[in-house]
Amino acid sequence: SQDDISVRKASWEMGMYMAKFRAFGIFQLVADDQPPLISGLSQGANLSKASRIIIYARDNFEAVKNFRAELDGNWLRFSQRGNTFTYKFDEHCGKGEHELRISIDDEAGNRTTQNIRFSR
């Protein structure tokens, strides 16, 4: 079933690809050259009546390894549930114009970065 799939980054060692898994099973080597997709916040959005920002990360192998958000150049903490990342507005995001920079890496090392301007 889909729940039994585990994704690992393989490395080239001694003339072969190697990866470590915690269980026996059927394995498949697949080249992943597709970066993750970011959605949930549109460019120029007016969030004056919103209480939070929700960002969705989609990857072809559902293996988001790293998520980083910066608001106006400062790291911003999002909570994670699966591939959904949420920031509840607090003192770090006051009224006015802002730029949110989102970077997402998948297990294979593909990165997507998006700068989104919004107002609050």
Secondary structure, 3 states (H helix, E strand, C coil): CHHHCCCCCCEEECCEEECCCCCCCCCCCCCCCCCCEEECCCCCEECCCCCEEEEEEECCCCCEEEEEEEECCEECCCEEECCEEEEECCCCCCCCEEEEEEEEEECCCCEEEEEEEEEC
